[in-house]
Amino acid sequence: MGILSSRIRKEEKTLIKEARGRKELELEVIDPRERIFDPREANQLGDRLDVLLDREISQSRAYHILEMLRTGPVRLINTFETVRICGDKAFTSAVLEKAGVPTPDFRVAFDRKGALEALEDLGYPAVLKPVDGSWGRMLAKINDRDAAEAVFEHKSGLDSHFHDIFYLQDYVEKSSRDIRAYVIGDEVVGAAYRVSDHWVTNAARGGKAHPCEVGKELEEICLRAAAAVGGGALAVDLMETAGGFTVNEINCSMEFKESMKVLKKSVPSRLIDYCLAVGADGEEPTSVQGNSLPSVEGFSLEGEVGVGKCQ
């Protein structure tokens, strides 16, 4: 088994410790910064690895490495396709919408004018997110037109091409908590409430974990969401609404150090179990419906605004 990681955080330390405690498992930790990947890499790794667990913190590095390896003999957790979808919030929303999984209403535009039109259509308040962001960074709750114009002006001046994409999500009124659930294969290993006085509840922003019981409704929507993006080992972030649960985002290289404080089951243990099963049996995660992102059907192509609705 290989673990792909350039930064050994608490999660990686627990996974490495768990893997090294398994007599039937040989572990290789691969730092992509210390490797040169060439077209023969897939077969070269296949000579010594059965399965590779992606824990790479750099999304761009993970994309390129998994793309080079996906046609080779090494089983990938998660697959390139799953990482591609979950690594982009707009892709994730589109796939969940197509699969009929409840998710907040959203819009996508590609310049300030289109974004303002999209926001007027979506309604205030709304949340602007970078499509490739994590840890609750660079989120903006936009309450009115004046705020929108100021935030969009700032975003337009940022360098990354990802900031040319204006991903807007309906602001969901909720309590001071949301839910992070852990799906590994066909099992919801556990869930934790993330509680904060701020509307952003990410652990990286100070959200604290509290126990959350996994009932039938929560289990069902988590498994549906995971299957929609291709399955594997995923963290599903959800919010509670008057109409039931709604899936906010899905994380393909899940962080769990805060949730471990309250979970009854061990995420590292279950994840290594899953890697062993995939590597030994050749089992593959559930494929994405149609094995591709949704087509343009169901999206408005008038003007400059793409539209997708659910919830």
C-alpha positions as semicolon CSV with decimal commas, in nm:
position;residue;x (nm);y (nm);z (nm)
1;M;0,000;0,000;0,000
2;G;0,115;0,354;-0,074
3;I;0,010;0,678;0,090
4;L;0,053;0,985;-0,129
5;S;0,129;1,284;0,093
6;S;0,362;1,581;0,097
7;R;0,258;1,700;0,443
8;I;0,225;1,461;0,737
9;R;-0,057;1,605;0,948
10;K;-0,224;1,439;1,244
11;E;-0,453;1,245;1,008
12;E;-0,161;1,105;0,810
13;K;0,027;1,017;1,130
14;T;-0,269;0,812;1,254
15;L;-0,310;0,641;0,916
16;I;0,061;0,555;0,895
17;K;0,059;0,421;1,251
18;E;-0,251;0,212;1,177
19;A;-0,104;0,076;0,853
20;R;0,230;-0,013;1,009
21;G;0,047;-0,205;1,278
22;R;-0,100;-0,444;1,018
23;K;0,121;-0,750;0,969
24;E;-0,032;-0,824;0,630
25;L;0,049;-0,477;0,495
26;E;0,368;-0,324;0,358
27;L;0,353;0,056;0,354
28;E;0,530;0,308;0,134
29;V;0,482;0,682;0,196
30;I;0,525;0,874;-0,130
31;D;0,608;1,245;-0,121
32;P;0,531;1,378;-0,472
33;R;0,779;1,662;-0,426
34;E;1,059;1,405;-0,420
35;R;0,948;1,214;-0,729
36;I;0,952;1,265;-1,103
37;F;0,649;1,105;-1,265
38;D;0,681;0,988;-1,623
39;P;0,451;0,797;-1,862
40;R;0,583;0,464;-1,731
41;E;0,507;0,551;-1,368
42;A;0,177;0,363;-1,356
43;N;0,341;0,031;-1,442
44;Q;0,648;0,101;-1,228
45;L;0,435;0,161;-0,919
46;G;0,226;-0,141;-1,010
47;D;0,534;-0,360;-0,963
48;R;0,530;-0,290;-0,589
49;L;0,190;-0,140;-0,496
50;D;-0,160;-0,284;-0,501
51;V;-0,338;0,028;-0,378
52;L;-0,254;0,398;-0,337
53;L;-0,436;0,621;-0,087
54;D;-0,439;0,985;-0,194
55;R;-0,371;1,215;0,102
56;E;-0,198;1,486;-0,101
57;I;-0,279;1,834;0,031
58;S;-0,211;1,999;-0,307
59;Q;-0,515;1,946;-0,528
60;S;-0,322;2,024;-0,846
61;R;-0,051;1,768;-0,765
62;A;-0,314;1,507;-0,682
63;Y;-0,498;1,569;-1,011
64;H;-0,188;1,520;-1,222
65;I;-0,054;1,218;-1,038
66;L;-0,388;1,036;-1,030
67;E;-0,442;1,112;-1,399
68;M;-0,107;0,951;-1,481
69;L;-0,185;0,646;-1,268
70;R;-0,552;0,587;-1,342
71;T;-0,500;0,352;-1,637
72;G;-0,240;0,145;-1,455
73;P;-0,270;-0,158;-1,228
74;V;-0,262;0,032;-0,895
75;R;-0,603;0,077;-0,733
76;L;-0,659;0,442;-0,642
77;I;-0,844;0,570;-0,337
78;N;-0,997;0,791;-0,435
79;T;-1,023;0,760;-0,811
80;F;-0,921;1,044;-1,039
81;E;-1,283;1,104;-1,136
82;T;-1,401;1,130;-0,776
83;V;-1,115;1,367;-0,687
84;R;-1,187;1,577;-0,996
85;I;-1,553;1,620;-0,899
86;C;-1,507;1,671;-0,526
87;G;-1,212;1,903;-0,580
88;D;-1,441;2,156;-0,749
89;K;-1,743;2,281;-0,557
90;A;-1,934;2,370;-0,873
91;F;-1,876;2,022;-1,017
92;T;-1,993;1,868;-0,690
93;S;-2,311;2,076;-0,683
94;A;-2,384;1,989;-1,046
95;V;-2,337;1,615;-0,989
96;L;-2,549;1,615;-0,672
97;E;-2,822;1,810;-0,850
98;K;-2,823;1,564;-1,141
99;A;-2,843;1,269;-0,899
100;G;-3,137;1,424;-0,713
101;V;-2,945;1,459;-0,386
102;P;-3,071;1,761;-0,187
103;T;-2,813;2,040;-0,208
104;P;-2,836;2,419;-0,179
105;D;-2,946;2,613;-0,485
106;F;-2,647;2,753;-0,674
107;R;-2,537;2,961;-0,971
108;V;-2,213;2,981;-1,171
109;A;-2,099;3,286;-1,368
110;F;-1,773;3,395;-1,527
111;D;-1,748;3,771;-1,483
112;R;-1,873;4,041;-1,245
113;K;-2,172;4,138;-1,456
114;G;-2,289;3,781;-1,488
115;A;-2,226;3,718;-1,117
116;L;-2,441;4,017;-1,018
117;E;-2,722;3,892;-1,244
118;A;-2,686;3,545;-1,096
119;L;-2,700;3,683;-0,744
120;E;-3,013;3,886;-0,817
121;D;-3,172;3,567;-0,950
122;L;-3,054;3,355;-0,656
123;G;-3,152;3,614;-0,395
124;Y;-2,989;3,754;-0,084
125;P;-2,820;3,644;0,131
126;A;-2,593;3,414;-0,068
127;V;-2,246;3,268;-0,020
128;L;-1,958;3,320;-0,261
129;K;-1,705;3,036;-0,252
130;P;-1,386;2,958;-0,442
131;V;-1,450;2,642;-0,641
132;D;-1,125;2,486;-0,518
133;G;-1,112;2,618;-0,162
134;S;-1,085;2,434;0,169
135;W;-1,076;2,498;0,544
136;G;-1,351;2,760;0,516
137;R;-1,114;3,010;0,352
138;M;-1,224;3,297;0,127
139;L;-1,594;3,246;0,190
140;A;-1,812;3,555;0,178
141;K;-2,172;3,588;0,293
142;I;-2,323;3,853;0,069
143;N;-2,624;4,033;0,214
144;D;-2,695;4,303;-0,046
145;R;-2,598;4,451;-0,381
146;D;-2,342;4,694;-0,238
147;A;-2,156;4,411;-0,065
148;A;-2,172;4,203;-0,383
149;E;-2,016;4,477;-0,596
150;A;-1,731;4,525;-0,348
151;V;-1,657;4,152;-0,310
152;F;-1,677;4,083;-0,684
153;E;-1,441;4,374;-0,756
154;H;-1,188;4,228;-0,514
155;K;-1,226;3,875;-0,653
156;S;-1,172;3,998;-1,008
157;G;-0,828;4,127;-0,910
158;L;-0,699;3,794;-0,779
159;D;-0,443;3,605;-0,985
160;S;-0,564;3,243;-0,995
161;H;-0,774;3,146;-1,295
162;F;-1,010;2,979;-1,047
163;H;-1,114;3,327;-0,936
164;D;-1,256;3,389;-1,282
165;I;-1,531;3,148;-1,175
166;F;-1,804;3,296;-0,957
167;Y;-1,966;3,010;-0,765
168;L;-2,264;3,132;-0,565
169;Q;-2,464;2,917;-0,326
170;D;-2,790;2,991;-0,151
171;Y;-2,734;3,081;0,215
172;V;-2,910;2,815;0,419
173;E;-3,055;2,934;0,749
174;K;-2,939;2,684;1,009
175;S;-2,856;2,654;1,375
176;S;-2,504;2,703;1,510
177;R;-2,403;2,360;1,384
178;D;-2,366;2,147;1,076
179;I;-2,267;1,783;1,027
180;R;-1,961;1,606;0,893
181;A;-2,024;1,239;0,813
182;Y;-1,762;0,985;0,707
183;V;-1,843;0,741;0,429
184;I;-1,597;0,461;0,356
185;G;-1,711;0,218;0,089
186;D;-2,074;0,133;0,163
187;E;-2,056;0,227;0,533
188;V;-2,125;0,553;0,712
189;V;-1,853;0,513;0,974
190;G;-1,981;0,795;1,189
191;A;-2,074;1,161;1,204
192;A;-2,001;1,463;1,418
193;Y;-2,172;1,795;1,467
194;R;-1,944;2,092;1,407
195;V;-2,052;2,371;1,638
196;S;-1,949;2,736;1,617
197;D;-2,081;3,082;1,697
198;H;-1,980;3,181;1,342
199;W;-2,181;3,075;1,036
200;V;-1,863;2,903;0,907
201;T;-1,829;2,590;1,121
202;N;-1,512;2,431;0,975
203;A;-1,278;2,285;1,234
204;A;-0,999;2,490;1,076
205;R;-1,200;2,800;1,168
206;G;-1,263;2,693;1,527
207;G;-1,566;2,464;1,493
208;K;-1,583;2,207;1,774
209;A;-1,693;1,846;1,735
210;H;-1,993;1,709;1,924
211;P;-2,143;1,357;1,900
212;C;-2,398;1,302;1,623
213;E;-2,604;0,985;1,596
214;V;-2,630;0,840;1,246
215;G;-2,998;0,770;1,190
216;K;-3,154;0,609;0,886
217;E;-3,227;0,939;0,707
218;L;-2,873;1,070;0,755
219;E;-2,720;0,739;0,649
220;E;-2,930;0,723;0,333
221;I;-2,848;1,073;0,209
222;C;-2,477;1,027;0,282
223;L;-2,461;0,703;0,084
224;R;-2,655;0,861;-0,204
225;A;-2,422;1,161;-0,208
226;A;-2,111;0,943;-0,198
227;A;-2,237;0,720;-0,479
228;A;-2,318;1,025;-0,693
229;V;-1,954;1,139;-0,694
230;G;-1,806;0,793;-0,742
231;G;-1,781;0,645;-0,392
232;G;-1,466;0,562;-0,200
233;A;-1,353;0,733;0,119
234;L;-1,531;1,064;0,162
235;A;-1,641;1,323;0,417
236;V;-1,991;1,449;0,347
237;D;-2,079;1,790;0,491
238;L;-2,448;1,845;0,554
239;M;-2,682;2,105;0,699
240;E;-3,011;2,054;0,880
241;T;-3,311;2,238;0,734
242;A;-3,684;2,236;0,795
243;G;-3,716;2,005;0,495
244;G;-3,447;1,761;0,606
245;F;-3,076;1,725;0,540
246;T;-2,905;1,903;0,252
247;V;-2,553;1,820;0,131
248;N;-2,326;2,123;0,129
249;E;-1,994;1,977;0,009
250;I;-1,805;1,648;-0,024
251;N;-1,438;1,615;0,067
252;C;-1,225;1,356;-0,113
253;S;-0,918;1,375;0,115
254;M;-1,107;1,394;0,440
255;E;-0,978;1,552;0,756
256;F;-1,096;1,396;1,080
257;K;-0,868;1,504;1,366
258;E;-1,141;1,712;1,539
259;S;-1,415;1,455;1,476
260;M;-1,201;1,173;1,620
261;K;-1,266;1,322;1,963
262;V;-1,632;1,216;1,950
263;L;-1,660;0,932;1,696
264;K;-1,729;0,583;1,831
265;K;-1,555;0,410;1,541
266;S;-1,199;0,470;1,424
267;V;-1,180;0,640;1,085
268;P;-0,811;0,544;1,035
269;S;-0,884;0,178;1,115
270;R;-1,184;0,164;0,882
271;L;-0,994;0,343;0,607
272;I;-0,700;0,102;0,621
273;D;-0,949;-0,189;0,624
274;Y;-1,101;-0,047;0,307
275;C;-0,761;-0,004;0,139
276;L;-0,676;-0,366;0,218
277;A;-1,008;-0,484;0,073
278;V;-0,967;-0,281;-0,246
279;G;-0,603;-0,385;-0,290
280;A;-0,664;-0,755;-0,221
281;D;-0,993;-0,806;-0,402
282;G;-0,962;-0,559;-0,686
283;E;-1,289;-0,404;-0,575
284;E;-1,352;-0,065;-0,727
285;P;-1,556;0,220;-0,579
286;T;-1,901;0,285;-0,723
287;S;-1,876;0,455;-1,061
288;V;-2,011;0,802;-1,117
289;Q;-2,348;0,799;-1,290
290;G;-2,267;0,809;-1,658
291;N;-1,898;0,834;-1,559
292;S;-1,898;1,204;-1,637
293;L;-2,014;1,540;-1,523
294;P;-2,369;1,645;-1,610
295;S;-2,423;1,768;-1,961
296;V;-2,552;2,118;-2,026
297;E;-2,909;1,988;-2,012
298;G;-3,096;2,155;-1,731
299;F;-2,863;2,454;-1,727
300;S;-2,946;2,797;-1,861
301;L;-2,713;2,894;-2,144
302;E;-2,876;3,235;-2,195
303;G;-2,642;3,525;-2,121
304;E;-2,349;3,447;-1,897
305;V;-2,506;3,255;-1,612
306;G;-2,522;2,880;-1,563
307;V;-2,811;2,774;-1,341
308;G;-2,865;2,462;-1,133
309;K;-3,139;2,413;-0,875
310;C;-3,233;2,168;-0,607
311;Q;-3,356;2,185;-0,246
